[in-house]
Structures are given as structure tokens and as C-alpha cells.
Amino acid sequence: MSSSRTAGLTATGTIGAAHQSLRDRVYVELRERIIDGRHPSGYRIVERELADELGVSRIPVREAIQRLETEGFIAVQARKGAFVAPLGPAEAADFFDIREHLEALAASLAARRADRAGLRTLEKLLDRARRAADSSRRTRELGSVHADFHQQIVVMSGNPLLQGLMAPLDGRLRRLFSLTSEPGDGPVMCGEHELLYEAIRSGDADAAERIARRHVAGTRAAAMQLLAAGTADTGTDTAAESTAPGPRRRP
């Protein structure tokens, strides 16, 4: 890599903390763009253009694309290139089948093993969610904090194997929240999370598992309805097309 490229990357500060490797920084930036909808389903990823935009060589971009393909965020088509993978009803249904069981288990274990530090973290996340829910312009933040809440419960389960199984699903959960969260969802989501928090805080493992299952089922129904109607990407495609470089193609 030339010194000018390295300087440009450092100066822009667009792809993360300096302690990360260049490969990881490009990966995180591209992954976040897909998760938050800046690069919607069907968006074409052009190595050369992304490398120029980020001020890096094509090698870390290519490595990031390969890694994200493995994780299901990008699809590579022969002679056509790399595109952001669609997230439709079929993919979402598979995701929810797994999530329902694993998150119910995580909630049950968290209720048995919760400590003060973990509960304080959940409380802070609930506070953040309430503040975001009060503003109709903070839908993206609301989806992010809800994903953080679920991730914290997995951490509180104290089960490293479960954490390892859930880790690859975290990005997909965040993308799904970003695509399907609506301004009116805030109070409902916060209320359900408060019930789950109370069950965990009181050490009621059966209630925590039951509430977690019901919560995931409700989230599934709402998300599947939006995805089936084809409205989940509304508002993101237009913004991406007006700001992001490179050709695009609908899947």
C-alpha cells in the first residue's frame, strides 16, 4: 500500500479504530453499511470503487467481501460480481426458527446467573431504548439498542458455547431490526423488554424463557409481514442510490 493511501485512510477516520487491522476495518465498515441499510439488498459492491472511496488497496476490500459472503451478507455471482444478499421472507423464517430457541435458552440461563453488573447494563440499555422511542427520528438507533439488549442477555447466560452460536447471528439480527423497525414499534418493544428484564432480575427462569419466546414470535410476525409486502427496504434504497457510488441492481 502506498503512503498516500495510508494517510488518506487515517485522515478520513471513516472505518474504525486505529487498533484494528486494515482488513478488519474495511470489513467492519462494509458490514455496517449493509446492516444499517446504506447498502440495501441488491446493491452492487465494486472492489475498485470501494477501495478508492476508503483510500485502501483492493486486497482488504476483496478479503472483506469474501468474509461477508461466508456470513451471508454478500452474494457473489459469476461474471456479474458481488451484491448485497437479499433478506426476504425465506431467509428471515430460517433465522427466526433458530433465534426463538437460542434466545429463550439464553434468557432462561441469564435469569439463573444474572449478576449486578449484567443487570445494570440491561437497565442502561432500557433507558437508551426509552429515549430513542420518544423520537420518531431515531428508529435506526432504536433497532441498534434493542439488538444490544438481546446480545447482553446472551452474555449474561454465562454459556460460552451459546455465545459462540449466537455471535454469527448478531449482525443478521441488527440488519433485520434496521430493515423492519418502524417509529411506532418503540413503546411495544420497550414494554416487552422491560417484562423480560423483570423476569431475569427476579431469577424466574421459566418466565424469562416464556417471555423471550413470545417476544421473538411477535417480532417475527411483524417482520415477516413487512418483508412479504416488500416494504422493508422503503426509504433506504432511495437514499443509497443518491449517495453511494457505483451501479446497482435489484435482486
ChimeraX attribute file (.defattr): number of C-alpha atoms within 10 A of each C-alpha:
attribute: neighborCount
match mode: 1-to-1
recipient: residues
	/A:1	10
	/A:2	9
	/A:3	8
	/A:4	11
	/A:5	16
	/A:6	15
	/A:7	12
	/A:8	15
	/A:9	19
	/A:10	16
	/A:11	10
	/A:12	11
	/A:13	11
	/A:14	13
	/A:15	19
	/A:16	18
	/A:17	12
	/A:18	11
	/A:19	8
	/A:20	12
	/A:21	12
	/A:22	19
	/A:23	15
	/A:24	18
	/A:25	20
	/A:26	25
	/A:27	22
	/A:28	17
	/A:29	16
	/A:30	21
	/A:31	21
	/A:32	17
	/A:33	14
	/A:34	24
	/A:35	22
	/A:36	20
	/A:37	21
	/A:38	19
	/A:39	24
	/A:40	28
	/A:41	23
	/A:42	19
	/A:43	25
	/A:44	24
	/A:45	23
	/A:46	19
	/A:47	20
	/A:48	15
	/A:49	14
	/A:50	20
	/A:51	18
	/A:52	13
	/A:53	14
	/A:54	20
	/A:55	20
	/A:56	23
	/A:57	18
	/A:58	17
	/A:59	14
	/A:60	19
	/A:61	26
	/A:62	20
	/A:63	15
	/A:64	23
	/A:65	26
	/A:66	17
	/A:67	15
	/A:68	20
	/A:69	17
	/A:70	11
	/A:71	14
	/A:72	16
	/A:73	23
	/A:74	25
	/A:75	21
	/A:76	16
	/A:77	9
	/A:78	7
	/A:79	6
	/A:80	8
	/A:81	12
	/A:82	21
	/A:83	25
	/A:84	26
	/A:85	20
	/A:86	17
	/A:87	20
	/A:88	18
	/A:89	17
	/A:90	11
	/A:91	11
	/A:92	17
	/A:93	15
	/A:94	10
	/A:95	16
	/A:96	19
	/A:97	13
	/A:98	12
	/A:99	19
	/A:100	18
	/A:101	14
	/A:102	20
	/A:103	24
	/A:104	24
	/A:105	21
	/A:106	27
	/A:107	31
	/A:108	26
	/A:109	25
	/A:110	30
	/A:111	26
	/A:112	19
	/A:113	17
	/A:114	20
	/A:115	12
	/A:116	9
	/A:117	10
	/A:118	17
	/A:119	19
	/A:120	11
	/A:121	15
	/A:122	23
	/A:123	15
	/A:124	13
	/A:125	21
	/A:126	21
	/A:127	14
	/A:128	16
	/A:129	24
	/A:130	18
	/A:131	14
	/A:132	21
	/A:133	23
	/A:134	15
	/A:135	13
	/A:136	14
	/A:137	12
	/A:138	16
	/A:139	21
	/A:140	20
	/A:141	19
	/A:142	29
	/A:143	28
	/A:144	19
	/A:145	21
	/A:146	22
	/A:147	21
	/A:148	19
	/A:149	20
	/A:150	20
	/A:151	19
	/A:152	18
	/A:153	26
	/A:154	26
	/A:155	18
	/A:156	24
	/A:157	22
	/A:158	16
	/A:159	14
	/A:160	11
	/A:161	9
	/A:162	16
	/A:163	18
	/A:164	11
	/A:165	11
	/A:166	19
	/A:167	13
	/A:168	12
	/A:169	16
	/A:170	15
	/A:171	19
	/A:172	20
	/A:173	23
	/A:174	21
	/A:175	25
	/A:176	23
	/A:177	25
	/A:178	24
	/A:179	25
	/A:180	22
	/A:181	23
	/A:182	17
	/A:183	16
	/A:184	13
	/A:185	17
	/A:186	23
	/A:187	15
	/A:188	11
	/A:189	20
	/A:190	20
	/A:191	13
	/A:192	15
	/A:193	22
	/A:194	15
	/A:195	16
	/A:196	22
	/A:197	23
	/A:198	15
	/A:199	23
	/A:200	27
	/A:201	21
	/A:202	13
	/A:203	18
	/A:204	18
	/A:205	22
	/A:206	18
	/A:207	20
	/A:208	29
	/A:209	26
	/A:210	16
	/A:211	21
	/A:212	27
	/A:213	20
	/A:214	15
	/A:215	19
	/A:216	17
	/A:217	16
	/A:218	13
	/A:219	17
	/A:220	18
	/A:221	12
	/A:222	13
	/A:223	23
	/A:224	19
	/A:225	14
	/A:226	18
	/A:227	19
	/A:228	12
	/A:229	11
	/A:230	12
	/A:231	12
	/A:232	22
	/A:233	17
	/A:234	14
	/A:235	11
	/A:236	17
	/A:237	18
	/A:238	12
	/A:239	14
	/A:240	17
	/A:241	16
	/A:242	8
	/A:243	9
	/A:244	14
	/A:245	14
	/A:246	14
	/A:247	10
	/A:248	20
	/A:249	10
	/A:250	12
	/A:251	11
